[in-house]
Amino acid sequence: MHFMLLIFAVLLCLVVWGFFHSDPTGVPRARLLALNVAILALAVVAGGIIGYVLYLDASVVKAGEKGLAVYLGIMAGGTAALIIVAAGGMLRNLVIFPLSRRERPTPGA
């Protein structure tokens, strides 16, 4: 269980790092910041809700194993958050700010 949580923490760090290091250039910074905050807020809220619902369900089914219920809630909620951040980053770069809608960088500037 500890090894899986370690792998999850590493994946979380990599996905969040990739999300911020793949910001599109040549787009309005205010819109980009607002979209980044919205994606991260959606990921945290959805991950929390999914994890909590799974925790409650696992607590009822196996009442004597609270540790397993907590583990399942963390892993499920965290996985949902990772998927939302990754999908939101792709949506941001490919649909909302596609290459055709970005300003061209001026050479030498």
Secondary structure, 3 states (H helix, E strand, C coil): CHHHHHHHHHHHHHHHHHHHHCCCCCCCHHHHHHHHHHHHHHHHHHHHHHHHHHHHHHHHHCCCCHHHHHHHHHHHHHHHHHHHHHHHHHHHHHHHCCHHHCCCCCCCC
